Amino acid sequence: MGIDKKDLKNVYFVIGTSYAGKSTIVKNLARKHNGIALEENYHDVKLPELDSSEFPNLTYPRDLQDWHEFIRRTPDEYYTWLLNAKKECEIVELQILEELLQKPETKDKKIFVDTNICIDTLHKISDTDHVLVMLADPSIGVNRFFDRPDSEKQFLYQLMLEEPDPQASLDNYRKMLEMINSQESYDELENSGFKVIYRDEDRSQEDTVLLAEKLLNIGEC
């Protein structure tokens, strides 16, 4: 590993569950502090150049010929692929961070990262006040998955509607979502040793930014 805590003194990581506000807080903190936002799936910038033999899980969707194959996998197959893809994501995300930190123009910038880096690695490379966990009820990630208008989710939804039995396809995908958004995963994040912000529909984005700044010990610009 090429970077350590002293290199990451201006880097703040955000992890957590779906629909907890990770992407929003990263963008808002970067905007307020004139920093850099590494947003959800920022590793995608490296995807075209990845070797499929070294990163078979990350490159699986890139090299897929028929996307119906993607949604026809069993929940166990999908979940195993996702876990392995996250491990590969960590390698690529750390490479991107290392490259970014070597640029003179980023030397004094705060960097806010919506990351796939695992809890154990974060404890090794970052201080506890530089990692924020954001949590929403696990059921939200299951029940609202296709509510968002982003193109990726709507693309998958349309694929399922094209299947011979759309409801069976949707039910299969829902089982996978239940595995990803399990109570066990939630508990692991909640007990990670990092500061936690819980989803609150009544809290404004501005108040969430103030809360995140307090928990991450980020002063005014």
Buried (B, 14 or more C-beta within 10 A) or exposed (E): EEBEEEBBEBBBBBBBBBBBBBBBBBBBBBEBBEBBBBBBBBBEEBBEEBEEEEBBBBBBEEEEEEBEEBBBBEBEEBBBBEEBBBBBBBBBBBBBBEEBBEEEEBEEBBBBBBBBBBBEBBBEBBBEEBBBBBBBBBEBBBBEBBEEEEEEEEEBBEBBEEBEEEEEBBEBBBBBBBBBBBEEBBEEBBEBEBBBBBBEEEBEEEEBBEBBBEBBEBEEE
